[in-house]
Amino acid sequence: MIGIIGAMDQEIKAYLGLAQNIKEIVWHNIVFYRATLCNKEVCIVKSGVGKVLSATICQKMIDEFLPSTIIFTGVAGALNSTYNIGDIIISTDLMQHDMDATLLGCKHGQVPYSDYHIFKANSNLVDISKTIKVEGHSIHFGRILTGDTFVSSQDSKRKFFIDELKGDAVEMEGAAIAQVCTLNKIPYVVVRTISDKADGEACENFEAFLPQVADNSSKVVSQLLQKI
Ligand code: SAH
C-alpha cells in the first residue's frame, strides 16, 4: 500500500478523481481514502497545513495502514531562480528551515541532540522519478526547505534560504514527513508544483495559481505509481 498525503483539498483532488473503489475511514475529522489508483493500492489523505498536522497524520497513516512508501504531494514556493510557476520539483533532500538551535552549537535545521538534520529522500524513488516526463512541464530535482511560515519575502531571509541553506523550494510540510518516515524507516519522496516564488508577490501568486497548477504534481505521481 502506498500512502499519498497532501496538505490541502486542492492538492488531493486530482488523486481522488482518478481513484477507484474508494473506501473512507474517518479518524477525528480526518478522512483517509483507501482506494485503487493506477492499479496500486493506495491510501490518500489531506493532512492540513504545517509540520504538526502533517507529522501527526503521517504517523497515523503508518500505524493504521502500514504503507510501504509515502509520497507527499502539493505546491511550493520556488527559491531557485530557474524554476517557473507550474514547474515540478522532486525532493532530493529536505530540511526544517525554522529549526534553529545554532546558539547551542547545532547546525541550522538540526534537531538538537539528534542526527536529524538534512533528510535524504529515498534514492530509488528519486532515480525512478528521473525517468518520468510530463509534456509541457519542467521537472526539477532539488532541496526543499520546510517551516511553519508562508514565505513571501524579498529580504535577507530569502537570501539566507538560498545562499546558506541551499534551498530550491520552500513549503510547510515536507521535512516533517521526512522526519517521521525516517524514524519509521519508510521510503518517501516529496513531489511539489511551484505555485509562487516565495517573494513579495507570493501571496497573490499562490491564490491565483493554486487552482491552475495544483494538479500538476499528480501527473508525475501517477507515473511514479506505475513504476514502483
Ligand atoms: N490558504 C491556505 C493556506 C496555505 S499555506 C489555507 O487557508 O489553508 C501554503 C501551502 O502551500 C502550504 O501547505 C505550503 O506547503 C505550500 N506553499 C506554497 N507556497 C509556499 C510559500 N511561499 N511558503 C510556504 N509554503 C508554501
Residues whose N, C-alpha, C, O or C-beta is under 5 A from the ligand:
A	BS01	SAH	A7 V49 V75 A76 G77 T149 F150 V151 V170 E171 M172 E173 S195 A198 A202
